[in-house]
Amino acid sequence: MKPYLAALGIGLLVGALYSLLGTRSPAPPAVALLGLLGMLLGEQAVPLAKRVIHGQEVASFWKTTCAERVTGIPPEPDEKP
């Protein structure tokens, strides 16, 4: 139940933001797709920021975890001779 309430709350915030920006809802396809891309990237920003704050390596985390979640394409296996 909690994820549904969170989704509803976030939806209300986004709807209010759309209204403030003068964008109709549902948004035109290009606006909606860019919004979805922003959501995917924003979702990955928190784990990346945590890694940076803790001084952990970021490049391979982006390549193996974030990029797969954003693009939906699994990383290629490492080639070993």
Backbone as JSON, one array per atom type, in Angstrom:
{
  "sequence": "MKPYLAALGIGLLVGALYSLLGTRSPAPPAVALLGLLGMLLGEQAVPLAKRVIHGQEVASFWKTTCAERVTGIPPEPDEKP",
  "N": [[0.81, -1.19, 0.0], [2.0, 1.19, 0.69], [3.84, 1.95, -1.47], [1.95, 2.68, -3.39], [0.65, 4.88, -2.29], [2.81, 6.62, -2.14], [3.35, 6.9, -4.89], [0.99, 8.15, -5.69], [1.18, 10.56, -4.26], [3.52, 11.67, -5.37], [2.65, 11.88, -7.98], [0.67, 13.83, -7.65], [2.29, 16.02, -6.98], [3.79, 16.31, -9.34], [1.72, 16.84, -11.13], [0.89, 19.32, -10.13], [3.19, 20.78, -10.66], [3.24, 20.62, -13.47], [0.96, 22.18, -13.96], [1.83, 24.68, -13.0], [3.83, 25.17, -14.87], [2.38, 25.42, -17.12], [1.83, 23.28, -18.8], [-0.11, 20.93, -20.46], [-1.94, 18.1, -19.22], [-2.71, 14.78, -19.98], [0.73, 14.98, -20.87], [2.14, 16.21, -23.97], [3.57, 13.83, -26.31], [6.46, 14.14, -26.66], [7.18, 15.71, -24.47], [6.32, 14.08, -22.39], [7.97, 11.81, -22.75], [10.5, 12.92, -22.33], [10.14, 13.63, -19.7], [9.9, 11.1, -18.52], [12.48, 10.14, -19.04], [13.92, 11.93, -17.46], [12.95, 11.11, -14.97], [14.03, 8.52, -14.81], [16.8, 9.1, -14.85], [16.98, 10.73, -12.6], [16.31, 8.92, -10.62], [18.59, 7.4, -10.53], [20.41, 9.21, -9.63], [20.53, 9.49, -6.85], [21.74, 7.03, -5.74], [24.23, 7.33, -7.04], [25.15, 9.78, -6.01], [25.41, 9.08, -3.3], [27.53, 7.26, -3.49], [29.59, 8.94, -4.36], [29.76, 10.69, -2.17], [30.64, 8.93, -0.19], [33.11, 8.34, -1.16], [33.41, 6.26, -2.95], [33.97, 4.22, -5.88], [32.7, 5.28, -9.03], [32.41, 5.08, -11.85], [32.29, 2.35, -12.87], [30.03, 1.51, -11.53], [28.08, 3.14, -12.66], [28.22, 2.2, -15.29], [27.56, -0.55, -15.06], [25.23, -0.73, -13.5], [23.5, 1.64, -13.39], [23.32, 2.49, -16.12], [22.16, 0.25, -17.3], [19.64, 0.22, -16.08], [18.59, 2.64, -16.98], [18.69, 2.5, -19.8], [17.76, -0.05, -20.34], [19.22, -1.98, -21.51], [21.25, -4.7, -20.99], [24.57, -4.79, -19.57], [27.46, -5.45, -21.6], [29.22, -8.56, -21.51], [32.42, -8.78, -19.96], [35.24, -8.98, -22.03], [37.54, -11.53, -22.1], [40.76, -12.51, -22.82]],
  "CA": [[0.0, 0.0, 0.0], [2.87, 2.36, 0.81], [4.29, 2.44, -2.77], [0.83, 3.29, -4.1], [0.45, 6.21, -1.72], [3.95, 7.43, -2.58], [3.14, 7.22, -6.31], [-0.08, 9.12, -5.76], [1.73, 11.83, -3.78], [4.45, 12.2, -6.38], [1.81, 12.28, -9.11], [0.06, 15.12, -7.32], [3.33, 17.05, -7.09], [4.1, 16.5, -10.76], [0.56, 17.52, -11.71], [0.96, 20.73, -9.73], [4.31, 21.37, -11.41], [2.75, 20.79, -14.85], [0.06, 23.32, -13.97], [2.65, 25.89, -12.86], [4.58, 25.37, -16.11], [1.43, 25.61, -18.21], [1.83, 22.11, -19.67], [-1.34, 20.16, -20.24], [-1.74, 16.72, -18.81], [-1.41, 14.17, -20.19], [1.67, 15.8, -21.62], [2.43, 15.78, -25.34], [4.52, 12.71, -26.28], [7.86, 14.52, -26.46], [7.32, 16.17, -23.08], [6.16, 12.9, -21.53], [9.16, 10.97, -22.86], [11.6, 13.6, -21.64], [9.84, 13.5, -18.27], [10.27, 9.74, -18.11], [13.94, 10.08, -19.02], [14.33, 12.64, -16.25], [12.66, 10.26, -13.81], [15.03, 7.44, -14.78], [18.09, 9.67, -14.46], [16.86, 11.18, -11.21], [16.31, 7.73, -9.77], [19.97, 6.95, -10.42], [21.23, 10.28, -9.05], [20.7, 9.27, -5.41], [22.82, 6.07, -5.47], [25.5, 7.89, -7.49], [25.56, 10.79, -5.03], [25.86, 8.36, -2.1], [28.85, 6.7, -3.77], [30.52, 10.06, -4.4], [29.93, 11.17, -0.79], [31.42, 7.94, 0.56], [34.39, 8.15, -1.81], [33.45, 4.99, -3.67], [34.14, 4.29, -7.34], [31.42, 5.6, -9.67], [32.34, 4.76, -13.29], [31.79, 1.0, -13.15], [28.65, 1.45, -11.02], [27.23, 3.73, -13.7], [28.21, 1.33, -16.48], [26.93, -1.85, -14.82], [23.93, -0.67, -12.83], [22.66, 2.76, -13.8], [23.08, 2.49, -17.56], [21.21, -0.82, -17.6], [18.31, 0.62, -15.64], [18.12, 3.76, -17.79], [18.51, 2.11, -21.2], [17.13, -1.36, -20.45], [20.15, -2.86, -22.2], [22.22, -5.23, -20.03], [25.96, -4.54, -19.97], [28.13, -6.53, -22.32], [30.18, -9.26, -20.65], [33.83, -8.42, -20.19], [35.97, -9.9, -22.91], [38.8, -11.99, -21.52], [41.49, -13.29, -23.82]],
  "C": [[0.86, 1.26, 0.0], [3.39, 2.85, -0.55], [3.18, 3.14, -3.56], [0.57, 4.71, -3.6], [1.59, 7.15, -2.12], [3.78, 7.84, -4.04], [2.05, 8.26, -6.47], [0.42, 10.51, -5.34], [2.66, 12.48, -4.79], [3.67, 12.65, -7.61], [1.13, 13.62, -8.88], [1.07, 16.26, -7.44], [3.66, 17.35, -8.55], [2.95, 17.21, -11.46], [0.55, 19.0, -11.38], [2.07, 21.45, -10.49], [3.91, 21.59, -12.87], [1.86, 22.01, -14.95], [0.84, 24.63, -13.87], [3.42, 26.22, -14.13], [3.67, 25.59, -17.31], [1.43, 24.47, -19.22], [0.57, 21.32, -19.39], [-0.99, 18.72, -19.85], [-2.9, 15.9, -19.34], [-0.55, 15.0, -21.13], [1.77, 15.31, -23.07], [3.53, 14.72, -25.31], [5.97, 13.1, -26.01], [8.1, 14.95, -25.02], [7.25, 14.98, -22.13], [7.41, 12.02, -21.57], [10.36, 11.62, -22.18], [11.38, 13.55, -20.12], [10.2, 12.13, -17.74], [11.78, 9.57, -18.06], [14.48, 10.78, -17.77], [14.08, 11.83, -15.0], [13.69, 9.15, -13.69], [16.38, 7.95, -14.32], [18.08, 10.13, -13.01], [16.88, 10.04, -10.23], [17.74, 7.22, -9.55], [20.87, 7.97, -9.73], [21.49, 10.02, -7.57], [21.79, 8.23, -5.12], [24.19, 6.6, -5.92], [26.03, 8.92, -6.49], [26.07, 10.14, -3.75], [27.27, 7.8, -2.3], [29.9, 7.8, -3.78], [30.81, 10.54, -2.98], [30.8, 10.22, 0.03], [32.76, 7.63, -0.09], [34.53, 6.84, -2.55], [33.54, 5.24, -5.17], [32.77, 4.43, -8.0], [31.32, 5.06, -11.09], [31.78, 3.37, -13.56], [30.37, 0.83, -12.63], [27.69, 2.02, -12.05], [27.09, 2.76, -14.87], [27.42, 0.05, -16.24], [25.52, -1.76, -14.26], [23.04, 0.42, -13.41], [22.32, 2.71, -15.29], [22.07, 1.41, -17.95], [19.79, -0.42, -17.22], [17.74, 1.73, -16.51], [17.81, 3.3, -19.22], [17.75, 0.79, -21.37], [18.0, -2.38, -21.16], [21.16, -3.38, -21.19], [23.65, -4.96, -20.52], [26.54, -5.75, -20.7], [29.09, -7.23, -21.37], [31.6, -8.83, -20.99], [34.5, -9.46, -21.06], [37.29, -10.23, -22.26], [39.51, -12.85, -22.55], [41.8, -14.69, -23.39]]
}
